[in-house]
Amino acid sequence: MNKSEFTRAYADRLGVTIKEAEVLVATFIETVTECLKNGEYVHISGFATFDLKDKKAREGVNPSSKEKVVIPACKSPNAKFSKSYKKLFN
């Protein structure tokens, strides 16, 4: 399921138009993104926790030239699902 299919299913479930559902989905994503940019983490009880992980600089290999390169340190978004949410699938 891609984003537009998800939005359509969300609209059907809520009984709203697809345009309204697009706004709701976009607002959720923007809110989580802004919180992470501000150094906060987002915890949605019973679903997931979103945060940023610091990745250290490391050495990698350019696959086309086989040359060793240094991959710089960066921050990477991370989502960890709750135990109760994971239980729904097992």
Secondary structure, 3 states (H helix, E strand, C coil): CCHHHHHHHHHHHHCCCHHHHHHHHHHHHHHHHHHHHCCCCEEECCCEEEEEEEECCEEEECCCCCCEEEECCEEEEEEEECHHHHHCCC
